[in-house]
Amino acid sequence: MFENLSVFENRYEELNLKLYDPAVAADREQYAALMKEHKEITPIVEHYRALKKAEADIEGAQQLLEDPDSDRELRQMAAEELNAARETAAQIGEELKLLLLPRDPNDERNVIVEIRGGAGGEEAALFAYNLYRMYTVYAEKRGWKTEIVSLNETELGGFKEVSFTIDGDGAYSRLKFESGVHRVQRVPETETQGRIHTSTATVAVLPEAEEVEFELDPKDLQIDTFRSSGAGGQHINKTSSAIRVTHLPTGTVVECQDERSQYKNKDKALRVLRARLLDAKIAAQNAEIAENRRSQVGTGDRSERIRTYNYPQLRVTDHRIGLTLYRLADILNGDLDEIIDALIAADRAEKLRESMENG
């Protein structure tokens, strides 16, 4: 499996030379592309070199063991070195297998997150706000930038729906498994008899499309302006600065009313429209694969219930991988890494199993 890795090592050395070339450094676009490729293959090359060293250590220890002139003490040392080198080689080999898995081309993209209150009325809207806060706090902890695109609030401070961008390195790679139905079980503040209610909210995580990927034809767009509105008179403008964009070929409608500038609202709405069209394209491309393969992290279908937040038990359960954590407050406060890391590990394990079956 690792016999062709010298290709990566040769390319790595070639990139090192190019990156020190003043002519390349002067071309910002070329330099950035080469740096990106260098960053991607560096861990593969480092693991490959470590594997070669471990294999050389195995060979050296075996030669000592087979040498009839070696004394007992030397052979004992060689046996210990052999065992250690074999363990090291095995561990590096497993890590290399993961590094060599095909990468999701969207992993480094920024994302657009859309959250909508589902079953449960006002309680569902309040839960949608809790999820919005959870993701924005998580983004802040990772140094990512968030910005609201559109927001529909309720009188009690809940969100009927909210759309927002998250800009940062690897945002999609960390958040892509959050798409789906999230369920909450808790006693609403308005509940007088202490009964637990179950409510839901849907989350959609869309990789943001580059402008060149979807050059939207103006003839395909219907753009309407209207006055912004909000709960209890909040966010109301006296001018028609809110924007509604309809993509006529697909019937996709996007609204943006967060900015007071019509131009800024239009720009944000087009970002969301491109992301939704890209998401639809990816879904169509993956439809056949999803039919043949259900990974441990589910199909990503938004009708699928993926996680339950149980307030009385302070429990969060991710149903796709059977992970239960009793740290509800921490998780809702943006401490998501343990869940996300487990989902990524499950996805990689499934892909690795498939690659070995098909290999």
Beta strands, then each sheet from edge to edge (+ up, - down):
strand 1: 111-117
strand 2: 145-153
strand 3: 159-167
strand 4: 180-186
strand 5: 197-207
strand 6: 221-226
strand 7: 242-247
strand 8: 252-256
strand 9: 305-310
strand 10: 315-318
strand 11: 323-325
sheet 1: 2+ 3- 1+ 5- 4+ 9+ 10- 11+
sheet 2: 6+ 7- 8+
end
